[in-house]
Amino acid sequence: MTNEATILLASSSPRRRLLLERAGFRVVVRAPPIDDSPLRIRPDRARTDCASVAWFKAAQIWATHDHTAAPTARARWIVAADTVCIVGSRTMGKPQSASDARSMLLEVLGRPVQAVTGVCIVDLVERRRELFSESSTLVLHEANRPRIDEHLARGDWEGRAGGFNLEELGARGWTYDLDGDADCVVGLPMRALATRLKATIEGCAGD
């Protein structure tokens, strides 16, 4: 589908932007001026915590948005998200170095990884927010171990929760098992998100 309404994406992630554009949405990047790396996600509260961090990001954009813009130029939504990977009782955010990424990848090989993405949608027309979260379970096969050095050398670990991006791994020949929405692992659960945004559009059309 193609949607005329614009999304202000509260993220500098090119992967999130691509997911939205693939779904037919018009996207303008408005990365929040905050560093969320000190924030800690609790493994047993990951869905709630990730959604809260997503709201924290969205609120930065909402607070500085020009609400006086003409209706034809007005964005419809702010979309923000936060993703973590959970292995056992440990949450994995973005690695701080290649060695940190190596440790993360070695730890997850052959083990179930729960990828949790929390999302905040701010409807700028109705002036309301919606929070939700989704999770998918991924197992990277032990046979991928010889690919780690090449992965690190390319810098494909940077800015990725758990030190990897699922689409990139697949393109590089990594093998894995997945239960759930692959886009949730990448950074936006598009099945759930697109359904919510489409419902908003259809609701407006019926007014």
Sequence and secondary structure as in RCSB ss.txt:
>XXXX:A:sequence
MTNEATILLASSSPRRRLLLERAGFRVVVRAPPIDDSPLRIRPDRARTDCASVAWFKAAQIWATHDHTAAPTARA
RWIVAADTVCIVGSRTMGKPQSASDARSMLLEVLGRPVQAVTGVCIVDLVERRRELFSESSTLVLHEANRPRIDE
HLARGDWEGRAGGFNLEELGARGWTYDLDGDADCVVGLPMRALATRLKATIEGCAGD
>XXXX:A:secstr
    SEEEE    HHHHHHHHHTT EEEE   S   TT    GGGHHHHHHHHHHHHHHHHHHH  TTS GGG  
 EEEEEEEEEEETTEEE   SSHHHHHHHHHHHTTSEEEEEEEEEEEETTTTEEEEEEEEEEEEE GGGGGGHHH
HHHTTTTTT GGG  HHHHHHTT  EEEES HHHHHT  HHHHHHHHHHHHHHHHT 
